[in-house]
Amino acid sequence: MLRTALRNVLAHKARLAMTALAVLLGVAFVSGTLVFGDTVASAFRNASAQSLEDVAVSVQGRISDDGPAQGAGGGRTTVLDTALANKIRALPGVASVRPTVHGGATLAGKDGRPVNADNTWQNLATNYLPDEKGRDSHFPLKEGRGPATDGELALDARTAEKAGYRIGDTVRFATNGPALTKTLVGTVSTDDPRATAGGTLTLFDTATAQKLFLTPGHFHEITVTAAPGTDQRALTAQVQSLLPAEGAHAISGADLAAKQSAQITRNTSGLTKTLLAFAGISLFVGVFIIANTFTMLIAQRSREIALLRAVGASRRQVVRSVLIEAALVGLVASAAGFALGLGIATAMGPLLNAAGSGLPDGPLVISPAAVLSSLAVGVAVTVLAAWLPSRKAAKIAPVEVLSSIGLAPAARSLVVRNVLGTLLAGPGVLVMLYVSTLKTSKETNLMIAMLGSALTLSGMIALAPLLSRPLITLAGKATTPLFGVSGKLAEQNALRNPRRTGATASALMIGLALITGLTVAGHSAQQAMGKEATKGTSADYKVTNSAFNGLDPAVSAQVAKVPGVAAAAPLTSGSLDVRGHFAVITGTEPAAFDKVANLEFRDGALRDIVPGAIAVSTEFAEQARLALGDTIDPATGTPEAGKKLTIVGVYTKSPAAGEALGTLGDVLPHTGTKKLDSILVKAEPGKAGSLEHGIREALGNSPLLKVQNREQIIKADGGAIATVLNMMYGLLGMAVVIAVLGVVNTLALSVSERTREIGMLRAVGLDRSGIKQMVRLESVVISLFGALLGIGTGIFLAWAGGSLMTTSMSMYETALPSGQLGLFLGLALLIGVLAAVWPARKAARLNMLRSIQAH
């Protein structure tokens, strides 16, 4: 039986090719993900280990705002100062001490455009610490020298090249506020993964870095290098004894490395699990192809199997033979898939970095676990998919099959399958209808939605053969009048074996159902975010800080003076806790806000909001049982917490105002940053399209400044969703590709199965073009059937699950993107046409006489 299995694999190489390709692609996804996860984790660990290579002790300080407000640091300080650094330096066993200051600096390129402004967390800044020779070993010089005075800086070589700067150029940048300029005196190299993955590195002398990010004489971190033979933990204890009781702690280099390694493992495992989930979807789709292939091969080899039974092969041996054949196919395909997965793993890093992921460079890490897991998954999936066909093969009775050569196999009943499908789809639909009544996205609700989606999809897969008859018959109403005999034959061929048609269509349905569900949910969320971004406001521009550091309250007056600006309303936000009900309170200047907002007041008016008076939304008023004239204490814990705020108005909740609205003077002291969140700008008539340059110039043209018009606000709010959707499309695309292979495979095997029939059709007058047309139409009908099931199921799941979005998006409503849904149907039509190219040519080239003689 082993020799028989080997012979069958070699004898049906072409027929098993598509199955092997489906397994290959699925395993490539799995192996690529595993190797990529190991590679990224290793690269992060290597970068971390390299940065901690000489670190025996790290002293880290907690930032406080208790210091004097000096420089751009705004009074931020730590207990780590020069005196403490000198004390640590004097300890026995200390070889060197490196006190550092960390921050962020976003550069403007030589062309004036911000560099990496959308990922400011990658734009690093720190102090350059030269030794006696004027060099810093942490940042090897490539050109020029290190910064030594307040007016100088250095950049890493990649950043300088990207921004277009050369030694001696004046560099414009921003750390937290207005633009600053300094002279570029040197370029360095760095292995920091954030900088090497698209970020920037800016170096200042220590005094300048302290002025920009802290206060003079203070540091964020002090790293200690030990003399040879010094015990790290003992040295750590000595350093800890020098530290104050609060505000700083010391950790050994070994413990810090272990801590960072554990954090890296946690961070990368989440990405790996997400990618593996999509790889699992691809393999699940491949199961339909594998099962279809072996079912058809067994039907075509029924005479051979009968002969084996007749000469003494037991049912168990027949099953074993088919499973061995499947295992061999799976093993070969998995080995090839693993090799392809290495290419996927290599390409994945640059693709994610292009989206700002900040992954470090590093060599591929191929672990034995990744190799064994990939091969095991591929073989296991192939064998499991072939198990049911093997059971069917074992049930072939020798005498019955030998006496029915040339007859079509008897149609199998679908009763059990239909009952099972109903038992799955019915509860699944009911669960999703229940989900549509839920209004919060808490974890339990999400789990219920996932269960309902899984049941619904499983039920639709089981019911696909039952649903194929009415839908394909309906399609035949169009194909027969348009294409005559070829159209009628295509309809009958698709209906001949509902199980096969259902399995082929289900593979395509799964991918399109998931893609459609994501598309509908994403499109609906984008529309909701766009509405929320502009609802309740007529502002033409919104000014914010791209690093989320806020804006100085004084800048709103500067914006208001720009020619063409009719009003500039500053906005900040704090928190209220009234009788256990939390609310966000917005602070503004009511007179200016009245010109950029469209609030609907149920009681009172916007002009009634004066110092000591606020308005609340109707929802918050009902939740906290508030009415006009009530007074509340802003529960902020600040010295002004006892100040009373009187409610003078109630308005319909608006994204522009939140749950409560007060004056800037009342709210600003209770915010975390004491800064503005944004400025809404209303332009004078006819000036709405020409104010951006003037606003930027008025605010110092800082690279951190973000000035957006209404269209840009809507696009920016939906941009993150669009990015996620594009990534999901790419991940689910593999499942669709495998489904296409399934259509090709089914048609090719079906043509082989119907060789005699095709010969008879040729004999009675159907020409080669008619044969091709028949196969193409069959492919198109099956593809459109799968697409309709997938799109319909995806829309239903997106509608039912959309209610979970209403908590975070109050204006969320299910909206169908008709253009994209039409594109999916067009894609299914194209898939049907392309998938039939090879099978149609194969069918048309069959020799008429030999085909009639075929068994």
N, C-alpha and C positions, 0 to 999 in steps of 0.2 A: 504493500500500500504506500510505503514511503517512495518507492521508485515510481509508482503511478502518480503520486502528487508532484514529484519532480518533473515527470514527463508532461503532465498537464500544464504546469507553469511554462515550460519551454515551448509547448505546442500552441499556447494561446497568448503569446507575448503581446501581440497587438491588441487583443481584446482586453487584456489586463492593464494596458498602458495607462488608460485614463484613471483607473482605480489607483494604480501606483502613483500617478501624478497628484491625485487628491490627497493621498496619505503623505506624499512628499511635501506638499505645500503646508498641510496642517502641522507636520512635525517640524518643518522649517520655522514656523511661527513659534512653536514651543521651544525649540532649541535656541533660536535667536533670542527669545526673551530670557531664558535661563543664563545663557552666556553673557548677554548684555547686563543682566542684573549682577552677576558675579564680577564683570569687568568694571562697572560703575562703582560697586562697593570697594573693590580692590584699589581703583584709582583714587577714591576719596581717602581710603586708609593710607595709601602711599603718600598722598599730598599732606595729610594730617601728620603722619609719622615724620615726614621730611621737615615740616614746620616745627615739630617738637623734638627734633633729633638731638639738639643740645640743651633742651630744657629739663632741668632737674626739678625746679619748683616754679609754679605760676601763682602770682599773687594778683587777685582780681578784686577790683573795688566796685562798690555799688554807687551808682550815680545819684546825687541829690541836687536839689536846687537851692541849697542854703547859702551858697557862696555869694560874694558881691557880683553884681551884674557888670562884668567887664568883658569887652570885646564881643565878637560874634557868638561866643559860647553862651552868652546870656546868663551867667552865674552858675552854670552847671559845674559841679565839682565832685571830687572823691577824697577819701582820706589818704590816698596814696600821693605822697609829695616827695620833693627832693630830699628832705631830711630822712624820711623813712628809707628811701633808696640807698642813701649813704650808710645807714645803720645795717641794712642787709648786706651791703658790700663788705662791711667790716667783719662779718661772721666768719669763723674758721671753716674752711672747705668750700668757700665761694670763690669761683674763678672769675666770674664777670656778672654784671647786672645790666639788664636792658629795660629801662622804663619807656613805655610806649603810650602814645595817644592815638585813638582811632576815631574816624569819622567818615563822612561821605562828601564827595565833591563832584558835581556834574559840570562837565566842560561844554563850552561852545566851540565847535570846530572853526577852522579858519574861514569857512564859508558862512559862519554865523549860525548854523543849525546846531541844536543840542546833540551831544553824543550820548547815545544809549539812555535817553531821557525816560523811556518807557519802563526801564528796569533799573531804577536808581539804586536799588539795594546792591547792585553789582559794582557801583562806582565807589571804590574804596579810596580812603585818604589816611595817611599816617605820617609819623615823623621819621626823618632820615637821621640816623645816629652814626656819624663818622668816627673812625678810630684815629690813631695818631697819624696815619697816612692820609686821612681825609676820605676814607672809603667805608661803606657799610656792607659787611659781609652778607647781610640778608638780602640786599638789593645790588647785585654786581653791576657796575657801570658798563654801559655799552658805548656811550659817547658823552663828552663833556665832563661835568663834575656834579656833586651833590649840592642841594640848596644850603646856603649858609646865612642868609639874611632874610628880613621880612619881605623883600620884594622879589624873591626867587622861588622857583619850584622845579621839580623834576617829574617826568612822566615815564611810565614803562614804554618800551619801544613800540609795542603794538598800538597803544593808544595814540602816541605821537604820530605814527604813520596814518592811522585811521582818521585823526582829526586834521591832518595836513600841516602839523607844526614841525619846525626845525629849531635847532639851538639858536637862541637870540630872539626868537619870536615872542610877542606878548600874548599870553594865554588868558582868555576870559573864562571865568568859572563862577559857580555859586555853591555855597555850602548850606545855607539856611535862609538866605534873604537876597538882598541886592547882588548884582554881579560885581565881582572883584577881578582885578587884573594883576598878573605877576609875570616875570620874565622866565622863560624856559632856559635852564642852564645845563641840563643833562637828561639823558635817557638811561633807563636801567632794564634789566631782565627780571622776571618774577615767575614763580611756579604756583602762585595762588590760583586755585581753580576758578574762582569768580572772575578774576582778571583774564585768565587764559580762555575762558568760555564766552567772551564777548564784553566783559565789563572793563572798567578803567582803573588805573592806579595813579594817584597823585601824591607826591612826597613834598613835605615842607620841613624846614628846620624846626627843632623842638619847640622853641619859643612861639613861633608862628602857629604851629599845630595846637598848642595849648590855648592860645588866644582865640583860635577859630572854633575849637570844639570843647574846651573846658575853661579853666581859669589858670593864670600863670602859676607855674610851679607844681601843677597837679597832673596825674597820669591815670589812664584807664587800667593799665596792667603793668606789672613788673615781673619780668622773667629772669630766672636765676640759672646760671650755668655752674655746675659743680666741678671742683678739682678732681683729678683722677683718684679713685679709691674712696670717694666720699659716699656714704650711704644716703640715698635720696630721702627716705622716710625720716631719718634722723634730722637731716637738714630741713625738711619741711616743717618738722616740729619746732626747730629753732626759729625759723622764720615766723611761724604762727605766733610764737611767744612775743614777738616784737610788734604784732599788729594790735590795734585797738579792739575792744570787745565787740564792737559792731561796725559795719561799713566795709569790711574786707575779709577775705579768707584765702588761705594758702592751700594748694593742692599739688601733689607730686606730679612730675612729668609722666610717670608710669600710669598713675590713676587717671590723669587727664586724657592720656592716649586711650586707655580702656573705655573711659566715658564717651569720648568722641567716636570710638569704634562701634560701641553699642548704639549710639544715636544714628550713625551712618547705616547700620544694619536695619534699624527700624524704618528709616526714611526710604531706603532703597527697596525694602521688602514690599512696601505698599505699591510702588510703581510696578514691581515684578508681578504681584498678585493681580493687578488690574490688567496688565498685558496678557497674563496667562488665562484670564477669564475670556478674553476675546479669542485667544488661541483655542480654548475649549469649544467656543461657538463654531470655529472653522472645522475642528475635528468632528463635532456633532453633525454638521452638514455633510462631511465626508462619509459618515456612517450610511446615509441614504444611498450614496453612490456605490459603496462597497456592497451593501446588501442587494441592491438592484443588479449589480454585475454578477454576483455569484448566483442569484436566483435565475437569471437568464442563461448563464453558462450551464447550470445544472439542467435547465429545461432542454438546452441544446444537446447535452451529453446524456440524456436519459437512457438512450439505447446502450451506451457504454457502461453506465452504472448498472443497468439491468444485467448486462453480461457478467459484470463483476459479481453481482449477487448470485447469478446462476452458477458460477464456478466456485462458490463457497465463501465469498466475502460477507461478513456479518454487517448488521446495521451500524454497530459501533465502529467497525473498520471504515465504513463509508464516511461516517461523520469525521473520524480521525483524518482520513485522506483529504477531505475538503478543508478542515481546519489547518492541516499542515501546509496545504497549498496557500491558504490565506496568510499563515505565519511567514512563509517564505517571501510572499509579495510584500507583506508589511515590513519585514526585516530589510529587504533590499531598498524599498522606498524610504524607510526611516533613515538608513545610512546616507542615502543621497540627500534627504531632507535636512539631516544634521549639517552636512557640508554647506548646503544653501543657507541654513540658519546662521552660519558664521558670517556670511556676507550681510545678512539682515542685521546682525548684532553690530557689525562694523559701521553700517550706514545709519543706525538708529541714533547714535550719539550726536553727530552733526545735525541731523534733522531736528532733534529736540533742542539743541543749542541755538538753532536758527530761530526758535520760538522763545528764546530767553531762559532756558532751563538752567544754564550755568553748570553743566556737567564737566568734570575735568577730563583731560586726555589721559590715556593709558593703554597698555597692550591688552589684547584679548586674553581673557582668563578662561581656559577650558578645563573645567573640573570633571573628574570621573563621574560625579553625581549627575552633571548635566548630560553627559554622553549616555549613561545608563538610563536615565529618566526618559530622554528623548526616544531611544530605541524601544524601551519598554512600552511607552505610551503608544507609539506607532503600531507595534505588533499587537498590543492588547486591543486597540480600537479595531484593527482589521479583523482579528480573530472573533471578537464579540459581534461585529457586524455580519460575519459569515456564519455565525452559529445557527440562526434560524434557517437560512438556506441549506445548511448541512443537515439539519433535522428533516427538512423536506426531502432531500436526496435519499436519506436513510429509509424513508417510507415508500420508496418506489418498489413495487412488487415485480419481480422478474417476468412472470408469465403475462401479467396485465400489460406491461410496457412493450414486451416483444410482440404482442398480438395487436398493438395499436400504433405501429410505426407509420408515420406520416400523418397521423391525426393530431389535431390541436388538443392540448391538454384541457381537461375539464375545468370549467370556471369554478373557482373556490368561492364559497359563501362569504359575504361581508357582514353577516349578522353580528357575530361576536365583536368584530372590529368597530362596527357602528355603535353598538351598545357601549363599548369601552370609551369611544370618542365622546358620546353623549354624557357619560358619567364624568368625564374630565372637563369637557367644554362647558357643560351646564353650571356646575359649581364655580368654575373659573369666571364665567360671565357674571354670576350672582355676586361673587367676591368683588369683582371690579365695579359693579354697580354700587356696592356698599362703599367701596373706596371713593367713589365720586361724591359721596355725602360728607367725607372727612375734610377738615379744613386746616389741619396742621401736618407738618412734615416730620413729626417725631419718629423715632426709630421703629416703634411698633407698627405705625401706619405704613412706613416704607416696606417693612417685612411683609405685611399683609398684601400690599400692592405687588410685591415681587412674587408672592405665592399665587395670587390671582392671575398675573401675567403668565407664569409658567404653566398653570393649569389650562389657561385659554389656548396658549400656543400648542401644548401637547394635544389638547382635544381637536384643534384644527388639523394637526398632522394626522391624527387617527381618522378624522372624518373626510380627509382630502379625497379618497376614492369615491365616497358617496357624493360629495359635492361636484366631482368632476363631470358626472353625467349631465346634469342640467346646464352647467355653465358651458361645457364643450358643445353640447347640442345647440345651445344658443349661438355659440360662435359659428357652428356649422350653417346656421341660417344665413350667415354673411358669406362664408367661404364657398358654399355650393353655388349660389347665383353668380358670384364673381369669377370663380375659377372652374366651374363645371365639375367634371368627373374627378379631377385632382383634388378639388376642395372637399368633395363628398368622401373620397377615399381617405383623406387626411383626418377627417372627423371620425370615421369608423375605426381607423388605426389607433387614434388616441383613446377611443372608448373601448377598444378590444380588451385591454388589460388595465382595469381601473387601479389596481394596486401599484403597478409599475408607473402609470401616469401620476398617481397621487404621490408616490415616493419621489419621483423626479421633480414635480412641481413643489413639493414640500421643501426640498433643499433650497430652491430659489425663494420660497415664501418666507423662510426663517430670516434670511438676510434682509429682504425688503421690508419685512414687518418691523425689525429692529431699526433699520434706517428710517423708515417712514415715521415710526413713533418718535425717534429722536428729532427728526426734522419738524414735525408738527409741534412738539413740545418746545423746541428751540425757537421756531418762528413765533409761536405764541408768546414766549418769554421775551423775545426781542421787541415785539410790539408793545407788550406791557411795560417794559423798561423805558421804551421811547416815550410812551404816554406819561409815565410817572416823572420822567426827566423834565418834561415841559408843561405838565398840567399845573394849572394854578399860577403860571407865570407867563408874562409877555416879554421877558428879557430877551435881548438880541445876542448877548454875550455872557459867558460865565468865566470868571477868572479864578484859578486855583493854583496850588503848588503841586507839581508832579511828584515830589518826594513825600507828600502828605505831612509836611511840617507846618502847614498853616501859613497865613499871611499876617504881616504886622497890621494892627488896627488902623494905623495912620495912613495906609496906602489907599483906603477907600476915598479919602478926600482928594488924593492925587489923581485918581481915576476920574472923579467927578469934574475935575478941571480940564480934562482933555477936550479939545474942540470937537463938537459933534455928539458929545455925551449928554443926554437929557437927565439921566439919574443913575447913581451908583449906590446900590443897597448892599451894605456889608452883612454877612450872615455868619453867626457862630452858633454852637449848640452845646447845651449842658444837660443835666438830668434832673428830674423831679421824682420824688417818691411820696405819693399822697395816699395815706391809708393802705399801704402795701401795693399800690398800683404804680408801676413805673411808666414814665413818659419822657420823651425828649422835648426839651424846650428850646426854641429857636430865638436868638437875640438879633435884633436888627434896628435900623433907624426907621420908624414907622412912616415918616413923610416920604423918604426915598423908596421904601418897600411898597408903598401904595402905587407907585408909578411902574413897578416891574411885576406886581402880583395881581391876581384876580381872585381874592378871597370872597366867599359868600357868607355873610354874617347872619346868624339867626337872631342874635341879640347883640346890641352894641354896635360899634364900628371900629375900624382900624385907627381912626384919629383919637379914639378914647385911650389907646395904649400910650401911657406916659410913664416916667419913672415911678416904680412902686405898683404899677398896674399891668396885668397881663390878660390875654384872651386864651381860651382853651377850645379844643375841638369838641364837637358834639359827642363823639365816641368816648373821649376821655372824661368828659363831664358826666356821662351816664355811668361809666365804670367806677369813678371815684366819688360819685354822688355830690357833684359840685354845682353851684348855681351862682348867678350874678350877686356880687357883694360879699361872697365868701373870701376869707383870707387864708393863705397857706404859707408855711415855712419852706423855703427851698432846702431840701435835705441833702446838703453837700458836705457838711463837716468842716466848712471854712469858718473863719472868724465872723463872717457876715451871715451865718446861718440863721440867726434870729430875726433877720429882716423880713417884714411881712409883705406879701404880694397879694394885691386885691384883684379879684376876677371882675373884669369890666366888659367882657364880650365872649360870645360863643359862636364859632364858625364851623362850616363844613370842612372836615379834615382835608388837607391838601399836602402833597409832597413838598411843596415850597415852604410850608410853615410847620409841618409836623403836628404833634399833639398839643403844643402850647406855644405861645408867641409873646415875647416881651421886648423891652428895650435893650439895646446893646450894653448899656451901662449896668443893667440889672443882671444880665446873663453872663457877660464876659468874665467877671471875677470868679465864677463858679465852674468855668471850663478847665479841662486838664492842661491845656497849653497856653491859655490866655491869649489865643490868637484867633483870627478869622478862619472859618472853613472855606469861604468863597466870597466873591463879590458878583452880584447880578447887575448887569449893565443894560440900560435902555438907551437906544440911540435916538437922536433927533430924526424927524422925517427925512428920508432920502439918504441918511448917513449909515444905515445898518451894515453895508458891505465894506466899509472903509475905515473901521476904527481899530482893527487889531494892531497895526503898526504903532499908532499913537498911544494905545494903552501900554504896549510893551516898552516903548521909549519912556513913558511917564514913570514906569516902575523899574527903571534901570536895566531893562532888557536882560533880565536874569535868565540863564538857561533852564532854571527850575520853573519858570513861569509858564503856565498853560492858559492860553486864551482861546476859548472855543465858541463858535457860533452855534445856533440851534441845531443845524444839521450835524455838526461835528459832535455835539453832546449826545444826540441820539445814536450816532454811529459808534461813539466810544463806549456808551453804556452797553450796547449789544455786541461790541467787539470781542469780549471775552467768551460769550456764548458761541459766536461764529468760529472762534479758534478751537473751542472744545468740539464743536460739531465737525469741523474739518478733520480733526484728529480721529474722531469716532468713525467718520466715513472711511478714512484710511485703514483703520483697524478692522472694520466690518467688510471692507472691500475684498479681503482675502476670502471671506465666507462666500461672497457673491461669485468670485472667480471660480471657487471650487464647485459652486452650484452650476455654473456654466459648463464646466467639465462634465458634470453629471448629465446635462442635457445632451452633450455630444456623445457621451458614453452610451446612454440609453438608445439614442437613435442609431448609432453604429451597430450595437448588438441587435437592435430590432431589425435592421436591414439584413444582418446575417441570418437572423431567425426566419425572416420572410423571403429568403432567397428564391424558393420555388414559386411563391406567390408573385414576386416581382417578375420572374421569367414568364409566368402565365399572362400577366398584364401586358408585357411586351408582345407576347404572341397574339393577343387579341386586338392589338393596335395602339396601345399607349406608347408614345415615343419617349426618347431619352429625356427631353425637356419636361414632359408630363411627369415622369418618375421623379425628376429633381424637384419639380414644383410640389408634388405630393409630400415628399420628405420635408421640404422647407415649411410648408403650411402646417404639417404635424408639429414641427419644432416650435413654430410661432404660436400655435394654439396652446401647447403645453406651457410655454413661457408666459404667455398672457394669463393663463389660468393661475399659475403660481404667483404672478405679479398682483392680480386682483385679490387673491386670498391674502397676500402679504400686506398690500396697501390698506385693504379694508380692516384687517386685524390690527395693524399699526395705528391707524386713525382711532379705532375704538379704545385701544390701550392708552394712547396719548390723551384722549378726551377724559377717560375715567380717572387717570392718574393726575390730570391737570389740577384737580381741586386741591391737591397737596401743596401747590405753589401759591395759593392765595394768601397764606400767612406772610410770606416774604414779598409777594407782589400783589398788592390789593387790587390792581387793575388787570390781573391775569384773566384772559378769556381764550378758549380754544379757537385758534384761527388756522384755517387750512391754506397752506401755500400752494395755490392751484398750479402755478408755474412749475414748481419742483415736483409735485405729484404727477403732472403731465410728463415731465422729464423722465420720471421713473417708469411710467408706462412705455414711453418711447424707448427707454433703455431696454426694457423687457422685449419689445418688438425687435430691436437691434440684436439682442442676445439670441433670440430665436432664429433670426436670419443667419447670423454668423456661425452659430452652433451647428447649423445644418449644412454648411459648405462641404465639409469632408464626407459626412454620411451620404449626402445627396449625390456627390460625384461618384462615390463608391457604388451606390445603388444603380446609377445610370450606366456605369461601365460593366455591369454584370453581363456575362455571355448568356444569351437567351436560352439556348439548348441545354447548356450545362446547368443553368439555374433550374430548369424544369426537371432535370434528372436528380437534383440534389435531394437529400433526405434530411 
